[in-house]
Amino acid sequence: MGKLRGFAALIRRIVFAVPGALAQRTGGYLYAQRVVDGLRAIGREVLVAELAGCFPQADEAARGAAEAAVAAAPQGSVVVIDGLALPAFDRALMRATGRLPVLGFIHHPLALETGLSVGAAARLGAIESALWSRLDGLICASPATAREVLAAGILPSRIAVAEPGVDVPSADVGAGTERFDGLVRLLCVATITPRKNHQMLVKALARVRATGWRLDCVGSLDRDPATVASLRRSIDELGLADRITLHGEQPDTWLAGAWREADLFVLASDHEGYGMVYTEALAQGVPIVATSAGATPDTIPASACRLVPPRDVAALAGVLEALIGSGGQRQTLRDGARRARATLVPWPAAVRRWANALDRLGERVPIGPYPAPGARPEAPYNVASGARLNAEHAR
């Protein structure tokens, strides 16, 4: 191919840096995994750096792994840093300057996590904003996240939005398998961490006078043991142990059955940078009850959901009471969810959109020389994995 001056139309080689193992079952990691797989499917070479250390409050191991990832990145590649790993790259970005373009993949600002003190949030926000300004571009997971980045003073020309895709079922599906037990099935799919605010959901359900419901919570019980223990205590103290089950992480086949059974999807997050699980619910024709936090109002059409203000337990209880007690209201939202399914973006199209964002931002900085097509990396690329995630930032 030879040496290219200036810019290339397509960025062929990408180094994707993530905190810990890529194969983790949270929204942010699932999005990154789909991007990596999708880019490879369209002919891009993607090298994944799974970083050791503690994130996002980066320790020395994390900073060392970040420096090693940048140092090992082949000439002619672009480094993409997952936003959760970004605070570890303060020293590594100095090493990359002038040698490699570096982009950020921003799901949501880390300073918006629940559970941080005012001082800790301010410090993390300042660190993050400073690092954003040193990147060559930022790919944001939603317009809402892009607005947060803009508010930090980043120029619009350095920002691109690439929303996630969804697996759209080929056959018509709809919520609520026909049953004879009279129960309204509620489903919540989210890692149990402070930001997902399962406590708000449990407290709201405790106020619902109707008893003909059941809640199944699917999501990791291991990332934040203290939050899980507190949630279990609340469930027991409120007398809801016979109606709320914490299932932990479950395989896709199990989850597919849960979607078929679900009458409502419920989630009381304090913030969402996009909310991939919401589009999954729409793909399954399941109506949604959620908070209006972050990108949620942009992600879910009003015809398919009922939104309440974040942390408003009374408002959530009122909506749940109404919907649990009215099959007609649930059917109206179910019809809206089914209509919304036609507007969803399949993963292959979403990956192409992400690749276009990468290429556009990459045009801002010189990239070259490129390796010949099919050439092997200059050296084996294997940054140690096994990162420890701060519990409040487990996505």
Order of alpha helices (4+ residues) and beta strands (2+ residues): beta-alpha-beta-beta-alpha-beta-alpha-beta-alpha-beta-alpha-beta-beta-alpha-beta-alpha-beta-alpha-beta-alpha-beta-alpha-beta-alpha-alpha-alpha-beta
